[in-house]
């Protein structure tokens, strides 16, 4: 382990959380848009769903980046991402073509994120220093 390892690890975690930080901030700054997105996907109680999504994206990212209950934040984002992937990236429901191809790519990329969050959760579980 080099002196740069903790810095590189944190940058890696920041990269892993980047889409959730950006998404949470965008939803927070455009709450009506967040409600519209929840409505679009047919989620129950769109205003509440939007608020919980913002809290989850930003709160879990904060846990991961601060190292406080990192495993819990990673597990929360893994479950959230898996659920969102099956709701928003239903490529099998599209006809063959470019849109289906792109949605399938997104689906499997999100499964990769789920795997990365699970790895972070497993590696960190029991190592919380706070």
C-alpha positions in Angstrom: 0.0 0.0 0.0 1.5 3.3 -1.1 0.9 6.7 0.4 -1.3 7.5 -2.6 -3.6 4.5 -2.0 -6.1 6.3 0.3 -6.3 9.2 -2.1 -6.8 7.0 -5.1 -9.4 4.9 -3.2 -11.4 8.1 -2.3 -11.2 9.3 -5.9 -12.6 6.0 -7.0 -15.4 6.2 -4.5 -16.1 9.7 -5.7 -16.3 8.5 -9.2 -18.7 5.7 -8.1 -20.9 8.2 -6.4 -20.7 10.9 -9.0 -23.9 10.1 -10.8 -25.9 9.9 -7.5 -24.5 13.2 -6.3 -25.3 14.9 -9.6 -28.7 13.2 -9.8 -29.6 14.1 -6.2 -28.5 17.8 -6.6 -30.4 18.1 -9.9 -33.5 16.7 -8.3 -33.1 18.9 -5.3 -32.7 22.0 -7.5 -35.6 21.0 -9.8 -38.0 19.3 -7.4 -41.0 19.6 -9.8 -38.8 17.8 -12.4 -38.0 15.1 -9.9 -41.8 14.6 -9.2 -42.4 14.4 -12.9 -39.7 11.7 -13.3 -41.3 9.7 -10.5 -44.7 10.1 -12.2 -43.3 9.1 -15.6 -42.1 5.8 -14.2 -45.4 5.2 -12.4 -43.9 5.3 -8.9 -46.3 5.7 -6.0 -46.7 9.0 -4.2 -44.4 10.9 -6.6 -43.7 13.9 -4.2 -42.6 11.5 -1.4 -40.7 9.2 -3.8 -38.8 12.2 -5.2 -37.9 13.4 -1.7 -36.8 10.0 -0.6 -34.7 9.5 -3.7 -32.9 12.8 -3.2 -32.2 11.9 0.5 -31.0 8.5 -0.5 -28.8 9.6 -3.4 -27.1 12.4 -1.4 -27.1 10.8 2.0 -25.8 7.4 0.9 -23.1 9.1 -1.2 -22.1 11.1 1.9 -21.8 8.0 4.0 -19.6 6.4 1.4 -17.3 9.4 0.9 -16.9 10.1 4.6 -16.3 6.5 5.5 -18.9 6.6 8.3 -21.1 3.6 7.8 -19.7 3.3 4.3 -21.0 -0.3 4.0 -24.6 0.9 4.7 -24.4 3.7 2.1 -23.0 1.3 -0.4 -25.6 -1.3 0.3 -28.4 1.3 0.1 -27.1 2.5 -3.3 -26.8 -1.1 -4.6 -30.4 -1.8 -3.7 -31.6 1.5 -5.1 -29.7 1.1 -8.3 -30.9 -2.5 -8.8 -34.5 -1.4 -8.3 -34.1 1.7 -10.6 -32.5 -0.4 -13.3 -35.4 -2.8 -13.5 -37.9 0.1 -13.5 -36.1 2.5 -15.9 -34.1 0.2 -18.2 -36.6 -2.4 -19.4 -34.8 -3.0 -22.7 -36.6 -6.3 -23.2 -39.9 -4.4 -23.6 -38.6 -2.5 -26.6 -38.6 -3.7 -30.2 -35.3 -4.7 -31.7 -33.2 -1.7 -32.8 -30.9 1.1 -31.6 -33.1 2.2 -28.7 -33.2 -1.4 -27.3 -29.4 -1.8 -27.8 -28.7 1.4 -25.9 -31.1 0.6 -23.1 -29.6 -2.9 -22.8 -26.2 -1.3 -22.5 -27.4 1.0 -19.8 -29.1 -1.9 -18.0 -25.9 -3.9 -17.8 -23.8 -0.9 -16.9 -26.1 -0.3 -14.0 -25.7 -3.9 -12.9 -21.9 -3.2 -12.9 -22.6 -0.3 -10.5 -24.6 -2.6 -8.3 -21.6 -5.0 -8.2 -19.2 -2.2 -7.3 -21.4 -1.0 -4.5 -21.7 -4.6 -3.1 -18.0 -4.9 -3.3 -17.5 -1.7 -1.3 -20.1 -2.8 1.3 -18.5 -6.2 1.8 -14.9 -4.8 2.0 -16.0 -2.1 4.5 -18.5 -4.1 6.7 -17.1 -4.2 10.2 -14.4 -1.7 9.5 -16.4 1.4 10.5 -14.2 3.6 12.6 -16.9 6.0 13.8 
